[in-house]
Amino acid sequence: MKNKAIILGLTLFLFGWVLAACGEKSEQVGGREVIERELDKIEFSSWIRDSFTVSPDNQHIAYVARRGNKVVVMVDGKAGKEYDGIGTAPIFSPDSQRLAYGAGRGRKWIVVVDGREGKEYDGIMEGDPVFSPDSEHVAYRAARGNKRLVIVDGEEGKEYDDIVAIGGAKLAWDDDNKLHYLAKKGDTIILVEEEL
């Protein structure tokens, strides 16, 4: 029993030392254990508050920061390319390994996935892009003139009069290779299902 107590004590000591070495600290607050881990140093004067996002595995952070009259997406302390605007907060894939966001350049909008820019469009719909559950695919709605279309992995889909967002609805992945959405064609609303 004494050996188990010594081993437990050494284990707790080593765990505490590892936490401290990683910039983490642990303490008891109100009967709960609170662990704090430093993620990144942020220059708060340039940070756009509502853009902050943390990856699903809590290992990465991304946010939008001002650089003069431009904006950049900061990922784990590293700045991406400068743009005139960022559409919505950057989003991480479900596996936390990929990042996507809409960015504006002049009057055109693009989606940036893993640092690579997609094709220019007249607009990217709010709430997009969206990753598939397995993180392999990314889809978003775009505007070209008075038409709307869905882009999956950089490939354009069929054009519609509108991609309908009733009650905040957007693209929905049914599984890793299948998504659906509502589209307007003339005076008809249709359910569109796409299988990759």
Secondary structure, DSSP 8 states (H G I E B T S, - for coil): -HHHHHHHHHHHHHHHHHHHHTTEEEEEETTEEEEEE------TTTEEEEEEEE-TTSS-EEEEEEETTEEEEEETTEE---BSEE-S--EE-TTSS-EEEEEEETTEEEEEETTEE---BSEE-TT--EE-TTSS-EEEEEEETTEEEEEETTEEEEEESEEE-GGG---EEEETTEEEEEEEETTEEEEEEEE-
